[in-house]
Amino acid sequence: MRPIVQISLDLTNIDEALETAHLAMRAGVDWLEAGTPLILAEGLHGVRALREAFPETPIVADLKTMDGGYLEAEMMAKAGATHVVVMARAHEETIRCVVKAGEDFGCQVMGDNMVSEDMVAGAKRLEDLGCGFVIHHIGYDERRGIAARGQRMPSPLDQLRQVVEAVNVPVQAVGGLSLEQAIECPRYGAPLVVLGAPLTIDADAFKTADGDLEASLRLICDAVHAQEVQS
Ligand SMILES: O=C([C@H](O)CO)[C@H](O)[C@H](O)COP(=O)(O)O
């Protein structure tokens, strides 16, 4: 699998999401993600709006499903999502229901191992239950809480290699990565590179003289696409 750039639209209204998505697509981003804040704020309408504007683009709906998995996945697939997200901490029956809905409605299932007691085992469990992708994720609140206590913030890179080696499905790493770290993910064997939105270009290597976000994002996409995914 060649490296893929996914932009997470962690925004709270459709207009902003569409504006960022248009910019991202012009810059060479491959997949769009309707982030959890967008789904909470705009629900199915947000996903439908993205599907209408980008008929051919994969759209990940970051639902973080914990229960009622079949209906959630069905609704999102019918709205145009090509990928939905279920949590490793959900009951195994929920994960099975999301996988079944994925089969019934032509949607891929990504399993998120956030807050698993054992992140590697969590990833393996997701694959064993039928998820086609693993999201190796250190949560936002967890990271902030640990940083506020002055402790070292955990990074998804800490165990990324182990997760990649434990499963046979594509992995993506999420949670507090700098741009440089995100771009490095294919070197850990993780082909899906997620960039956060609203996007801040905090890396000198990708800043342009006039602060043009689209041009910076194009450099980032090129850097990801130039990588080999290590096996
Ligand atoms: O999924 C997310 C989180 O659980 C809040 O909804 C975020 O998309 C993710 O944590 C964002 O990560 P960064 O962009 O690396 O901060």
The ligand as an SDF file (V2000), in Angstrom:
LIG
                    3D

 16 15  0  0  0  0  0  0  0  0999 V2000
   -9.7840   11.7260   17.5920 O   0  0  0  0  0  0  0  0  0  0  0  0
   -9.3800   12.6790   18.1910 C   0  0  0  0  0  0  0  0  0  0  0  0
   -9.6190   12.9000   19.6340 C   0  0  0  0  0  0  0  0  0  0  0  0
  -10.0690   11.7040   20.2000 O   0  0  0  0  0  0  0  0  0  0  0  0
  -10.6370   14.0150   19.9110 C   0  0  0  0  0  0  0  0  0  0  0  0
  -11.8360   13.7810   19.2580 O   0  0  0  0  0  0  0  0  0  0  0  0
   -8.5570   13.6770   17.4890 C   0  0  0  0  0  0  0  0  0  0  0  0
   -8.8080   13.6860   16.1170 O   0  0  0  0  0  0  0  0  0  0  0  0
   -7.1030   13.3270   17.6640 C   0  0  0  0  0  0  0  0  0  0  0  0
   -6.7750   13.0180   18.9820 O   0  0  0  0  0  0  0  0  0  0  0  0
   -6.3290   14.5220   17.1890 C   0  0  0  0  0  0  0  0  0  0  0  0
   -4.9900   14.3030   17.3830 O   0  0  0  0  0  0  0  0  0  0  0  0
   -3.9950   15.4990   17.0800 P   0  0  0  0  0  0  0  0  0  0  0  0
   -4.4610   16.1710   15.8070 O   0  0  0  0  0  0  0  0  0  0  0  0
   -2.7020   14.8170   16.9160 O   0  0  0  0  0  0  0  0  0  0  0  0
   -4.0360   16.3810   18.2800 O   0  0  0  0  0  0  0  0  0  0  0  0
  1  2  2  0
  2  3  1  0
  2  7  1  0
  3  4  1  0
  3  5  1  0
  5  6  1  0
  7  8  1  0
  7  9  1  0
  9 10  1  0
  9 11  1  0
 11 12  1  0
 12 13  1  0
 13 14  2  0
 13 15  1  0
 13 16  1  0
M  END
$$$$
